[in-house]
Amino acid sequence: MSGLLALLDDVAAIAKVAAASVDDVIAQAGKAGAKAAGAVIDDAAVTPKYVHGFEARRELPIVWKIARASIFNKLVILLPAALILSVFAPWLIPVFLIFGGAYLCFEGAEKVHHWLSPKHHDVQEAVAKKMSAEDSARLEEQKVKGAIKTDFILSAEIMTIALAALETDSLWFRGAALAVVAVGITALVYGAVALIVKADDVGLHMASNGRLGTTQKIGAAIVRGMPTFLKVLTFVGTLAMLWVGGSIIVHAVAEMGWHGPEDWVKTVAKNLAGEEGFGNWLVKAVIDGIGGLVVGLALIPVVTKVLMPALRAVGLGGKAKEAH
C-alpha cells in the first residue's frame, strides 16, 4: 500500500510540473504573440480584400481555404524552420527581424503613399472591374493563391518575432510555445476575418427580417457602418505596421551591437514622459512609427525600381507582385 501511495504521490508531482509547464508555455506564447501585434493586425486588415467581390456563399469557404493553408505553413514549414534557426544559427534571428521589420515599414509607407495618390485608387478600381468579368472560379483560385502567399510572408514575420520574444533555452518549450502562437493567432485572425466579411450580410438580414424595430435598426447600422469600420481597420493596421516595423528594426540592431537608436528613443521618452507608464510607451511608439515611415518611404523606390524589375527579369515578378 505504501508503494502505491508513493507512486500516486510521484504521479501527482509530475502532473503538477506538467501543469506548470503548460501554464508557462501559454504565458510565453501570449507574450510572444503580443510582440507580433503589428503583423497580426496587418494580416486581419489585408485578408478581407481577397474575399471582396464574390458571392456571399463563397466568402466563408474562401476564408477557410486561406486559414487552412496558413496553419499548415506555420506548423509544418515555419515552426521547424524557426527551431532549426534557433539551434544552429541564432545570430541570424536579428537579421530576419530586420528584414521583417523593413517589410512592415514598406507595406505601411506604401499604404500612406497610396492614400496620398488618388490616381492609384482609379487604377485599382479599373483593375477590379476588369477582373470581375473573368470566370469566378478562376478568379477565386487566383485570389486564394495570392492571399496564401501574402499570409506566408506575414506568418514568417509573426513566427520570427514570436521566437525572438521567447525567454527559454528549452527546444521543446520553444516548439510548444510557437505551436500555441501559430494556432492561436491563426484562429484569432481568421475568426475575425470571417466575422468581418459576414457582418454586412448579418446586418442586412437583421434589417430585412428582424421582428423588432430595434433589431432592424441595429442591422441597418451594421450595414452602414461596415465601410467606415474597414477603413478604420486599415488605418489602424497601417499605424501598427509602421510602429511595430520601426520598433523591430531598432531592437534588432541593438541585438546586433548598435545600441545608439534604442538608447536615444529611451532617453527622449524618459525626458518627455517619465521612465515608465502609458506616456512613455506612447512617445516610443510615435518615434518608432515615424522612423518606420521614413524607412518605408526610403524602401519604396528601392523595391519598385530595383527589386521588382530584378524579380521580373528572372521570371518571378508576377509572383512577387501577387504576393505583395
N, C-alpha and C positions, 0 to 999 in steps of 0.2 A: 504493500500500500504506500509506504514512504517513497519507494522508487517511482510509483505512478504520480504521486503528488509533486515530486521533484521535477518529473518530466513535464507535467502540466504547468508548473511554475516557469520552467525554461521556455515552453511554448508561449506563455503569456508575455514573458520578457521579450521574446523575438517579435511577437505581434506588436508590442509597444514600439520597439525600434523601427519595425516596418511602417507603422502608422506615422511615426515621427518623420521618417524618410519621405513618405508620401506628402506629408504636410510641407516639408522643406522643398520638395520638388515643385509643388503647386505654388508655394510662395515665391521661389526663384523664377518660375515660369511667368507668374504675374508681373514681377518686377521687370523681367526681360521683355515681356510683351509690351509693357508700358513704354519702354525705351523706343519701341518701333512705332509709336503712335502716328508719326507723320506719314510713314509708308502705309499704315493701316487705313488712315483717313483717305489718303490718295486712292488706295485700292477701292474703297467703298464709293468714292466720288466718281471714279473713272468707269467702273464696270457697267452702271446703268445705261451708258450711251450705246453699248453693244446690243442692248435689247430694244432700243428705241426704233420704232417703225414697223415692228412685227405685230401680228395678230395677238390679242390678249391670251389666247390659249397656248401660244408658243413661248410666252415670256418665262414662265417658271421652268419648263424643260430646258430652255437655253441657259438659265441661271444654274440649273443642276449640272449641265454638261461642263460648264466652266468651273464650278465648285469641285466636281469630282476630279477634274484634271489638276486643279490647284492642290488638293490634298495629296494626290499622287506625287506631284512634283516636290512638295515639301517633305513627305515622309520617305519616299523611295529614292529620290535623287539628291535633294539639297541637304537633308539631315545627315546621311552618311558622308557626303562631301564636307559638311561642316565639321563633323567629328574627326575625319582624317586630317583636315586642315589644322584643327586644334592640337592634334597629337604630333604631327610631323612638321608643320610649318606655321606655328602660332604667330611668328613675326609677320606673316602675310595678312593677318586679320586687320590691322590698321590700314593697310594698303587697300584692301577690299572695301573697308568702311569709307575711305576717301572717295573711291570710285562710286560707291552707293550714294554718299552724300552729294557728290558732284551731279549725279543723275537726278536726284531730288531737286537740287538747285536749278538745274537746266529745265526740268519739267515745270517748276514753279515760275521761273523767269519767262519761259516761253508762253505760259498762260497769261501772264501780265502783258507781255508783248502783243499777244493776240487781242486782248481787251482794248489795247490802245491802237489797234489796226482794224478799222471797220471793214476794209476790203476783204480781210481774211474770212469774216463771217459770211460775206456774199459768196465767196468761193466754196466754203463748206456747204452752204445751202444748195448751190448748184450741183455739187457732187452728190449730195444726199438725194436730190430729185432724180439724178441720173441713175443712181444705184437702186432706187425704189422701183424702177421699171424692170429690173432683172428678175430672173426666176427666184422666187422666195427661198426655195430650198438651197440653191447655190449661194444666195446672199447670206443665209443663216450660217452655212458652213464656213464661209469666208470670215464672218464676224466672230464666230466662235473661235476660230483659229487665231485671229488677231487678239482676241481677249485673253486666250490662254498664253500667248507669247508675252503680252504685257504683264499678265499675272505672274509669269515665271520670273520676270525681272524684279517685280515688286516683292515676290516671295523670297528671292535670293537676298534682297536687302533686309527684309524682316528677319530672316534666319541668321544673317551675319550680325545684325545689330543685337539680336537676342543672345547669340553666342558670346559676343563681347561683353554683355551685361551680366553673364553668369559668374558667380563667385564660388567656384568649386574646382577641385583638382580631379574629381572622380569622373571617369569617362562614362560610366553607367548613369551617373547623376545628370551629366550634361545631356546625354541622349534622351533620358526620360523627360527632362525639363523642356528640351527642344520639341519633343513629340507633343507635349501638352500645349506649348505655344502654337505649333503647327495646326493642331486640331481646333484649339480654342479660337484662334484668330480666323481660321477659315470659316468656322461656324458663325462667328460674330459678323464677319464681313458679308458673307453671302446670305445669312439670315437677314441682315439689314438691307442688302440689295433686293432680296425677294419682297420685303415689306415696302421698299421704296417703289419698285416697278408695279406693284399691285395696288398701291394706295389709291391711285386715281380711279381704278376700277371699283374698288370697295366704296369709295366716296360716291361714285356715280350710282352704284346700286342702292346705297343708303338714300341718296337724294331722290331716286326714281321710285323706289319700292318701300321706303320707310313708312311705317304705320303712324308714327308720331311726328308732329311738326318739328320737334327738337331734333329727331334723328335725321330728317330731311335737311334741316339747316346745317347740321354738322357735316353731312355728306357733301353738301354744296360748298361748304367752307374748305373741306379737304381738296375738292377738285380745283377750286380757285387758288388754293394756297400751294399746291404742289410745284408749279413752275417757279414760284419765289423760293420755296424750300430747296429745290435743286440748285438754284443759283447761289443761295447762301451756303449750301453744302460744298459747291465747287469753290467758292471764295474761301471758306474755312480750310478746305483741303489744300488750297494754294498757299495760304499763310502757314499751314502746318508743314508743308513740304519745304518752304524756304527756311523756316525756323529750325526744323529738325536737320535738314541738309547742312545748314551753316554750323549748327552745334556739333554735328557728327564730324565735320572736317576739322573744326577747332580742337575737339577732343582727340581725334585720331592723330593729328600732327603733334599733339602733346605726348601721346603714347610713343611716338617715334623719336622724341627727344627735343622737339621745338616747343617750349612752353610759353613763349612770348605772347601769342594771341590769346591763349586761355587765361594767362595771368592778367593781361590787360583788361579783358572782359570782366573778370572777377573784381579787379580794382575799381573800374568805373561803376559797376553795380553796387559795390560796397560804399563808394563815395556818394552816390546818388540816393540809395535806398536802404543803407544799412547792410549788415553782414548776412542776414537771412530774412525769410518771410516772403510774402507774395510780391512785394515791391521789388525785392532783389531778383526774384525769378523773372518778373516782367521785364526789367531792364536787360537782363541777359538774353531773354527771348527776342526782344526788339533788336538788340545788337546782332545776335546770331541771324535773325531774319534779314536784316539789312545786308549783312555780309553774304548770306546765301543768295540774295537778289543780285548783288554785284558779281559774285562768282558765276551765277547762272547767265546773266546778260553777257559776260565775257565768253561763255562757252557757246552761245548761240551761233556766232559766225564760225567758230571752230567746227561745230557739228554740221552745220548746213553747207559750209563751203569747202570743208576738208574731209571730215569723216564720212558723210553721206555719199559724196562723189566717189571716194575710195571704195566704199562698200558696193556701190553700183558697178564700179569697174571690175570687181571680182564676182559679180553676179548675185550679191546679197542685198542690193539696195532696196528691192521690193519688200523683202522680208523685214529688213531693219525699219523701213518706213511703216509697215503694217504693225510691227511690234510697238513702235513709238506712238 
